[in-house]
Amino acid sequence: MGKGMRAGKRPSGGGGMQKQLQQMQAMQRKMEMMQAEIEEKEVTTTAGGGAVTVTISGKKEITDLQIKPEVVDPDDVEMLQDLVIVAVNEGLRQIEEISNNEMSKITGGLGIPGL
């Protein structure tokens, strides 16, 4: 046994776990605040040279969809469908990128799944 240590006594230092818990709780609060900020954001994307414009919120909901009348062709509905899909997917990708970038600022690359 080391000098000054008695049998059955452990060195103090149990406060480290409490500090880690407090840090994790603080990180969780920051993440919740960041998520609320992200949900307030919006991105607008276009397809077909602006023929279709989609606005998507940080909640990943479509808040606006504009289709120029000249692209509405009853004989080519598939083209219009494709343009809508392209614009929506790009908007969702951008929101996901914003979310990942903002959350990584808080987690500092901890590799927490789902973020």
BELUR-V371891 format. One record per pair of residues at least 12 apart in sequence whose C-alpha atoms are under 10 Angstrom apart, sorted by sequence separation. I is the first residue (numbers start at 0). J is the second residue. D is the distance in Angstrom with one decimal. If there is no record, write none. Layout:
i->I j->J d->D
i->I j->J d->D
This chain:
i->42 j->54 d->5.6
i->43 j->55 d->6.4
i->52 j->64 d->5.8
i->53 j->65 d->6.4
i->70 j->82 d->9.5
i->102 j->114 d->6.6
i->41 j->54 d->6.6
i->42 j->55 d->5.5
i->43 j->56 d->8.9
i->51 j->64 d->7.3
i->52 j->65 d->5.0
i->53 j->66 d->8.8
i->66 j->79 d->8.7
i->101 j->114 d->9.6
i->41 j->55 d->5.5
i->42 j->56 d->6.6
i->51 j->65 d->5.7
i->52 j->66 d->6.6
i->99 j->113 d->9.3
i->100 j->114 d->9.3
i->40 j->55 d->8.6
i->41 j->56 d->4.3
i->42 j->57 d->8.0
i->50 j->65 d->8.0
i->51 j->66 d->4.7
i->52 j->67 d->8.7
i->99 j->114 d->6.1
i->40 j->56 d->5.8
i->41 j->57 d->5.8
i->49 j->65 d->9.2
i->50 j->66 d->5.9
i->51 j->67 d->6.5
i->66 j->82 d->9.5
i->98 j->114 d->7.9
i->39 j->56 d->6.9
i->40 j->57 d->5.1
i->41 j->58 d->8.8
i->42 j->59 d->9.8
i->49 j->66 d->8.5
i->50 j->67 d->5.2
i->51 j->68 d->9.8
i->66 j->83 d->8.6
i->38 j->56 d->6.5
i->39 j->57 d->5.9
i->40 j->58 d->8.4
i->41 j->59 d->9.0
i->43 j->61 d->9.7
i->49 j->67 d->8.1
i->50 j->68 d->8.4
i->65 j->83 d->9.5
i->37 j->56 d->8.5
i->38 j->57 d->3.8
i->39 j->58 d->7.8
i->40 j->59 d->9.9
i->41 j->60 d->9.4
i->42 j->61 d->9.8
i->43 j->62 d->9.6
i->45 j->64 d->9.8
i->50 j->69 d->8.0
i->51 j->70 d->8.4
i->64 j->83 d->8.6
i->95 j->114 d->9.5
i->37 j->57 d->5.2
i->38 j->58 d->4.9
i->41 j->61 d->9.4
i->42 j->62 d->9.8
i->43 j->63 d->8.7
i->44 j->64 d->9.9
i->45 j->65 d->9.3
i->46 j->66 d->9.9
i->50 j->70 d->6.5
i->36 j->57 d->8.3
i->37 j->58 d->7.7
i->38 j->59 d->8.1
i->41 j->62 d->8.6
i->43 j->64 d->9.5
i->45 j->66 d->9.8
i->50 j->71 d->9.5
i->35 j->57 d->8.8
i->38 j->60 d->9.7
i->64 j->86 d->9.5
i->34 j->57 d->8.6
i->35 j->58 d->9.2
i->47 j->70 d->8.9
i->64 j->87 d->9.2
i->34 j->58 d->9.2
i->61 j->87 d->7.9
i->60 j->87 d->9.8
i->51 j->79 d->8.2
i->59 j->87 d->9.9
i->50 j->79 d->8.9
i->51 j->80 d->9.9
i->61 j->90 d->9.0
i->52 j->82 d->9.1
i->53 j->83 d->7.8
i->60 j->90 d->9.9
i->61 j->91 d->9.3
i->47 j->78 d->9.4
i->51 j->82 d->6.4
i->52 j->83 d->8.0
i->53 j->84 d->9.8
i->55 j->86 d->9.8
i->59 j->90 d->8.6
i->60 j->91 d->8.8
i->47 j->79 d->9.1
i->50 j->82 d->7.9
i->51 j->83 d->6.3
i->53 j->85 d->9.7
i->54 j->86 d->8.9
i->55 j->87 d->7.7
i->59 j->91 d->6.5
i->46 j->79 d->9.8
i->49 j->82 d->9.7
i->50 j->83 d->9.3
i->51 j->84 d->9.7
i->53 j->86 d->6.1
i->54 j->87 d->8.1
i->55 j->88 d->9.9
i->57 j->90 d->9.8
i->58 j->91 d->9.7
i->59 j->92 d->9.8
i->47 j->81 d->9.4
i->48 j->82 d->9.8
i->51 j->85 d->9.2
i->52 j->86 d->6.7
i->53 j->87 d->6.3
i->55 j->89 d->9.7
i->56 j->90 d->8.8
i->57 j->91 d->8.8
i->46 j->81 d->9.0
i->47 j->82 d->6.3
i->51 j->86 d->7.0
i->52 j->87 d->8.7
i->53 j->88 d->9.7
i->55 j->90 d->6.0
i->56 j->91 d->8.8
i->59 j->94 d->7.2
i->46 j->82 d->5.5
i->47 j->83 d->9.2
i->50 j->86 d->9.9
i->51 j->87 d->9.6
i->53 j->89 d->9.3
i->54 j->90 d->7.1
i->55 j->91 d->7.1
i->57 j->93 d->9.5
i->58 j->94 d->8.6
i->59 j->95 d->8.6
i->45 j->82 d->8.4
i->46 j->83 d->7.3
i->49 j->86 d->9.6
i->53 j->90 d->7.3
i->54 j->91 d->9.6
i->57 j->94 d->6.0
i->45 j->83 d->8.6
i->46 j->84 d->8.9
i->47 j->85 d->9.0
i->52 j->90 d->9.9
i->55 j->93 d->9.3
i->56 j->94 d->7.6
i->57 j->95 d->8.4
i->46 j->85 d->6.4
i->47 j->86 d->8.8
i->55 j->94 d->7.8
i->45 j->85 d->8.1
i->46 j->86 d->5.3
i->57 j->97 d->8.7
i->44 j->85 d->9.0
i->45 j->86 d->5.2
i->46 j->87 d->9.1
i->57 j->98 d->8.1
i->44 j->86 d->5.6
i->45 j->87 d->8.5
i->43 j->86 d->8.6
i->44 j->87 d->7.5
i->46 j->89 d->9.1
i->43 j->87 d->9.2
i->44 j->88 d->9.1
i->45 j->89 d->8.4
i->44 j->89 d->6.7
i->45 j->90 d->8.7
i->43 j->89 d->9.1
i->44 j->90 d->5.7
i->42 j->89 d->9.4
i->43 j->90 d->6.5
i->44 j->91 d->9.5
i->42 j->90 d->6.2
i->43 j->91 d->9.9
i->41 j->90 d->8.9
i->42 j->91 d->8.6
i->44 j->93 d->9.0
i->42 j->92 d->9.9
i->43 j->93 d->9.2
i->42 j->93 d->7.2
i->43 j->94 d->10.0
i->41 j->93 d->9.5
i->42 j->94 d->6.9
i->41 j->94 d->7.7
i->40 j->94 d->8.3
i->42 j->97 d->9.7
i->38 j->94 d->9.3
i->37 j->94 d->8.3
i->40 j->97 d->9.2
i->37 j->95 d->9.8
i->40 j->98 d->9.9
i->37 j->97 d->7.6
i->38 j->98 d->9.1
i->37 j->98 d->6.5
i->36 j->98 d->9.7
i->34 j->98 d->7.7
i->37 j->101 d->8.2
i->33 j->98 d->8.7
i->36 j->101 d->9.6
i->37 j->102 d->9.6
i->34 j->101 d->8.7
i->33 j->101 d->7.2
i->34 j->102 d->8.1
i->33 j->102 d->7.2
i->30 j->101 d->9.0
i->31 j->102 d->9.8
i->33 j->104 d->9.9
i->30 j->102 d->6.7
i->33 j->105 d->8.7
i->29 j->102 d->9.2
i->30 j->103 d->9.7
i->30 j->104 d->9.6
i->30 j->105 d->6.8
i->29 j->105 d->7.1
i->30 j->106 d->8.3
i->29 j->106 d->9.5
i->27 j->105 d->9.2
i->26 j->105 d->6.9
i->27 j->106 d->9.4
i->26 j->106 d->7.4
i->23 j->106 d->9.9
i->30 j->114 d->9.9
